[in-house]
Amino acid sequence: MNKVLYFLILGLLLVHPLALAQASAEGKVPGVGISMRQEIEYAVIALIPVGAVFFLLLLIVSRFEVDKKTKSLRKEIEERKKLELASNYLKAIIDSAEDAIIGKDLEGNILSWNSGAEKIFGYTAAEMAGVSILRLIPAERHDEEKDILNRIRRGETVGHFETLRRRKDGSTIEVSVTASPVRDMQGQIIGVSKVVRDISERRKLAQYALEIAVAQAAVEGAEKRAAEVEAAYQELKKTQAMLIQSEKMNALGVLSAGVAHELNNPLTVIMALARDNLADEPQDKPSDYRNIVIAAERMARIIRGLLDFSRFSPETREAFNCNDLIETVLGFVQKIMMGNNVAVQKDFTPDLPLIRVDKNRFEQLVTILMGNAVDAMDKKGVLKIATRRVSAGGKNFVEIEFTDNGCGIKPRDIERIFDPFFTTKSPGKGTGLGLSVAVSIIKEHNGEISVESPPPGQARGAAFKIRFPQAPGAGAGEGHA
């Protein structure tokens, strides 16, 4: 018998009846020094009298081995209960899963079928027991199952394989299949565990999301195209306005030229007569003729400006030192500066290279920039004029900077500041032609102009920088003054 050791002791014990009675009372066998109560149970099989001596046949059984057997059986029972409980948990989990969990042998015959499989495919467990898995697979996809079984036999796992399967009602559904090998206690592959998930709804949602994204992209594309059309329309309107403005400018140029020529002739006579009479009067006394000459010269400058704007005046370019030309203009506008409480700070670089310009047009350019600065400072401020050498793009230039501490230029106005008829001045205080004329003069001389507001290091104001190319072949200090 397994795990129980019976010691069958058949012997003849020479025992006196009194000794036997004593042994029975004390639980000891004479001549054997162990406690029978603790370790050994014995039974009297036969008692044979031979004179005063009895032959006692004892069957002695080890209680220790019996207890050991009992404990082993109890442990085995507990383990079986635990396994049964774990098996019940696992079965409950499998039955409650929404996915189809299917067990099959290596030939593809179904061995187990959970409630999730019933819901997905429509077959009961009784209907699918022992049936080939091919019942669920469209005929054109039977090769997929062969490939899956071959991979399982090699010990591989098939993960998230998306395909089509057929339900009991004949409809086709999209599924994701995962298959793993099942092994016995010795590690041999004996079957397949397959999890099948219905992804039809997920695909529908993905398709719906794709359609929404396409529709949204179409809407965004339409909005973008509409914005582009609107921008093109606004650009067209802007171009149309510029063409209209150009026509106005052409008409104004023709009108200005005609008016300038008509005024120039009588003005020349007035200036000649006034100068003749002024020559006969003392130079140290006030004279009306002197005032007439000053006013006539001012009118002559305005007429020259109109002629320059209409580009009918002839142009003569010579090499000049820009410091000298600026000083000349400052002499003309000195009283205007003083009357507007504007101080002039000069920072002229000596011995500048000469520039080749038309003297009258250069002086007109400087006058425009100084006048704009005076207007921006509104009766009080400082105008800084600096000249310097600069190099850019491998070319040498003479740069002139006019910096004021006036009201400055708003960021939105900087891009339009050089447009014809654009002005930030109050009505009646400006025509918006000054800076556009200045730009045309600079471009005619291959120069550059830029504006910064506020200038570096100042809280307000504006700085205009103009550059003229250095005159070829002319050194510093040469040319006209």
PyMOL commands that set and color helices and strands:
alter all, ss='L'
color gray80, all
select helices_A, chain A and resi 17-26+63-96+115-121+125-128+133-136+139-153+200-279+288-310+322-339+359-377+411-414+434-444
alter helices_A, ss='H'
color red, helices_A
select strands_A, chain A and resi 6-7+40-50+53-62+100-104+110-113+158-166+172-183+189-198+317-320+342-347+355-358+381-392+395-404+448-452+462-469
alter strands_A, ss='S'
color yellow, strands_A
deselect
rebuild
show_as cartoon
